[in-house]
Amino acid sequence: MSSSSPSGSGGDDLSERRGIPAAKFIQDVETYLSQSGFDSNSALAFHQERLQQYKVVEMKLLAQQRDLQAKIPDIEKCLEVVATLEARKGTGESLLADFEVSEGIYSRACIEDTDSVCLWLGANVMLEYSCEEATALLRNNLENAKASLDVLVADLQFLRDQVTVTQVTIARIYNYDVHQRRVKQVTPTAIAAADA
């Protein structure tokens, strides 16, 4: 987020969570405007820009969350398959399985006794692992994905709090501006009425 933060707002010192700047609650709009050097329109523009930045970050985090939520069941399914292969090892019975060749296209395979499995690592890379190595790798990937999901959920909650604070700040500045305009309109009218 590239905007510089205006100083002079009430509340805690500006902090951040993983690169997401914290929004400050403005206790007194008049003091905030005088200390920051902003007029109402500039302050509104600054906070609306910050709100848009928060929305962009939220979209990115939600996309990452969706990806992880899809990835975790895939890893769990792979762990089950490897466990099934290990359980059948040495029994002499083969495993009949359907696997996806391409989206919507499946093929049937007869899997004999095996000591290894091939795992897709991504970027069109597949490596062969022993069943024990594959299990360890998949468990590690599952733990990492769950930990990443927990961090993302916390980041999203923090971000939603910042969006709320920023929306309240925008409303307070707008209401202050409307009030100031009404006061300016009433003052000349009151002076003219007193003169008459």
N, C-alpha and C positions, 0 to 999 in steps of 0.2 A: 504494500500500500504506500503510494508515493507521496501523498499529501502530508505537508508538515502540520503538526498539531498546534492549534492555538493555545496559548497559556491562559491562565486566569480562571479556569472553571473550577467549581467546587468539587469536593469529593476526594477520593484517593488519588495518589500519584499515578500517572499513566504507566501501565504495565502491558504485558502482552502474553499470549499463550501460543507458542510455536509459530511466531511470526504474525499472529493476528493481534493488532493493537486493541487495547481495551478502550471502550468509550467512557467518557467521564460524565457523570450526572451533573448538570448545571443547577446549582442551588439558587443563585441570584443572576438572572439574565442581564440586568443592567450592569452589575459589577463585571460579569464575564465579558460583555461587549466593550466596556471601557478599558479593561485590562488587556484584552486581546487586540484591540485596535480595529476590530471589525465593526462594520455597521450591520444592521439586521439582515440585509440582502446578502452580504458577503458571508456572514455566519451561516445563513440558511444554505447557501450554495456549497460551503465547505462540508456541512453535515449531510447534505443530500448526496454529495460525491462520496463521502465516507460510507453512507448507507448502500450506495450502488456497489462499492468495493466489497462490502460485507456480503452482498447478494452473489457476486461473482465467486467469492471464496466458498460460500455455502453450496453453490452449484457444483464446484469441483469436489468438495468434501462428500457431497451426496453421491456423486458418481463413483468415488473411491469406495464409499460404503456399500453401494450396490455391487461393485466388483468383488469386494471381500465377502459379502453375503452369498454370492454365487460360488465363490472359490472354496469356501469352507465345506459345503456339502460334497463337492467334487473330491476334495482331499480325504474326507471321511469315507467316501465310497471306494477310493483307491486303497485306503487302509484295510477296508473289509475284504476287498478282492485279494490283497496280498496275504491277509490272515487266512482266507479260505484256501489259497494255494499252499500255504505252509501246513495247514491242517491235513490236507490231502496228500502231502509229500510222504512217500514211502508206503502208501496204501495200495498202490498199483491201479487205483481207479482214476480214469480220466475225467476231466471236467468239461462239460459242454457249455459254451458261453456265446452270447451274441455281443458283438462289439460294433461301435459306430465307426464306419469307414469315412464317411463324409456326412454333412448335415442331412439327416433324414434317411441315410443309406446305411444299412446294417449288414453284417456278415456273421456267419456262425463258424465257431472254431472249436476244435477238440484239443484241449490242453492236456498233454501227458505230464508225467512227473517232471518237475522243473526245479532247478536251484536258483534261477534268476528271473528277473522281470525287467522290462524296459519301461522307463518313465519319460514322459515328455517334460522337458525343462522349460520350454518356451522358445521362441525365435527359431522354430523348425529344428530344434535340437532334441534328440532322444538318446538317453544313455542306459546301458544295461547295469543293473545292480543285483547283488545277491538279495534274497528275500529279507534277510536281517538288515542289510544296509538300506533297502528300500523302506522298510518299516521305520527305521530310525530317522531317515530323511523326511518321510511323510509326517511323522509325529512332530518333528521339529518345525516343519512348514505349517502344520496345523496350529501349534502353539503360537508361532509368530503371527499367523493370520488372525487368530483370536485376540492376541495382544494388540495388534494394529487396529482391529475393529473397536476394541475398548477405548483406545486413544482417540479414534475418529469420533466415536459417540460423545466423548467428553469435549472434544474440539467443537463439535456441532452444538452442544449445549451452551458452551461458552460463547460461541458465535451468535446463537439466538438471543442470549442475554444482551450482547452488544448491540444487536439490531433493535431490540426493545428499548434500550437506553437511548440509542440514537434517534429513534422515532419519537420518543417522549421529548428529547431535546429539541428536535425540529418543531414539534407542536408548541413547546414553551416559547421558543424564539418567535415563531409566527404569531402566537397570541400576544406576546409582548409588543411586537411591531404593530399589530392591529390596535392595541390599547394606546400606544404612543400616537398613532395617527388620529385616533378619536380625540385624544387630549388636545392635540394641536388644532383640530377643527373646532372644538368647543371653546378654546381660549380666545380666538379672535371674535367669535360670536358673542361671548360673554362680555368682552371689552366693548364691542359695538352696542350692545344692549345697555351697558352701564352709562355709556356716553349719551344715549338718547333720552 
